[in-house]
Amino acid sequence: MDLKEAIIYTDGGSRGNPGIAGIGILIEDKDGNVIREISQYVGEQTNNVAEYKALSRGLEAALDLGIEKLTCYLDSELVVKQIKGEYKVKNERMIPMYNMVMPLIKKFKSFEIIHIRRELNKRADQLANEAMDNK
């Protein structure tokens, strides 16, 4: 399959902050067809670390698929604004997460990150919850 352009929805969550954490990633082609779903337990993490881990894993999966043009949808306003440079990354625990994601983003020919309301990110949220349920 020749796939140059895709959309990903990512979500990370934790039960407790920090607590049991999971990530969910939905990768679709530009026509809305599901290419891949990822549901993964990521240990004891804060919610924000889980959000970054979900984005990072989604970017890696997109690169593995050979995607060049990527649009990412997240319901974490903090992560979106940090990636866009609208917020500084001040928290010590978040700096390595940010530094892990930025080089991955640079590998895409085209990259866009967009904040969406939680109810528009249902499948990624379900996948994150499944990861926590099935840890």
N, C-alpha and C positions, 0 to 999 in steps of 0.2 A: 504494500500500500504506500503510495507516494503522498506523504502528508507533510506539507510545508507550514500550514497555518492551523493553529488550534486555540481553544479556549479552555482554561482550567479554573475550577472552583476549588478552593482549599479552605479547610477549617481545622482548627486545633482546639481541644478543650481539656479541662481537668476537673475532676470531682474533688473539691477542696483546692486551695490555692496556696502552696502546691498540693498536689494529690495525684491520684491515678490519672494518667493523661493518654489521649489518643489523637490520631490525626486522620482526616478524611480528605481524599482528593478525587475529583471527577475531571476527566479529560475528555473533551468533545471536539469533533471537527467543526469547521465553520458552519456546517449545516445542522448542527445539534445532535449528531450521531455519537453515541458513547464509544470511545476508543478504549478507555481504561478506567478502572476504579481501584483505589488503594485505601485500605483500612488497616491501620497499624498502631499497636500499643507502643508508647514511647517512654514508659517508666513513670517515675514521680517527677512531675514538672509543674511550673506555674502555667496558667492559661496563656500568657503572652509567649512563653518559650514554645509551648505546643503550637501556637499559631505560626511562629517562625519555622518550626520543624516541618509543619505541613507545607508551607510555601517552598522551603528548600527541597523537600522530597518531590513535590510537584514539578519544580524546575528541572531536577535531575531526570525524572521520568520523561518530561517533554524533550529534553536534550537526547536521551536514549532513543526516542522515537524519531529523531531527525527533524524535529520542528524548528523552524527558523523565525516564524512570526507568532508571538504569543500574547494573548490577553488573559490576565489573571483577575479573578473576582474573589474578594475576601470580605467577610463581615467584620474584620478587625480594623477599625478606623486607625488605631495606633500604628499597626504594622504598615498599612497603606501610606500614612502620612510620613512615617520614618523612611520608607523606601523612596518616596517622592522628594524627600529632603525638606518637607514642611515642618517636621518635628526633629529636634536633635535626639540622638540616642544617648541618654544620660545614665540609665540603669546599668550597673556593672555586668549583670547577668545577660543583658540584652546585646551588649556590644559584640561579643563573639558570634551571636546569632546573626546579627546584621552583617558582620564581616564574612560570614559563611554564604549568605544569600547574594550579596552584591556581585562577586565575580561570576556567579552562575548567570545572573541577569545580563551581564556584558557579553555573554556568548550568543545571545539571540540577535538576529539582524534587526528585529523590531520587537519591542516589549512595551506593554502597557499594563498598569495595575489600577484597579478600580474598586472603590469601596461600595458594597451593596448592603441593603438591609438584610437582617438575619433570615427573614422569611423567604428571601430569594436565593438562599444558600442551603436549602433543605437537604439535598442529597449528600453534600460534603459533610454536613452536620450529622446526618444519619450514620455515615461511614465512620466518623470520629467516635460517635457513641457506641457503635458496634465494636470498635477496637477496645474501648474501655470495658464494655460488657464481657467481652471474650478474652480479656487479658489472661 
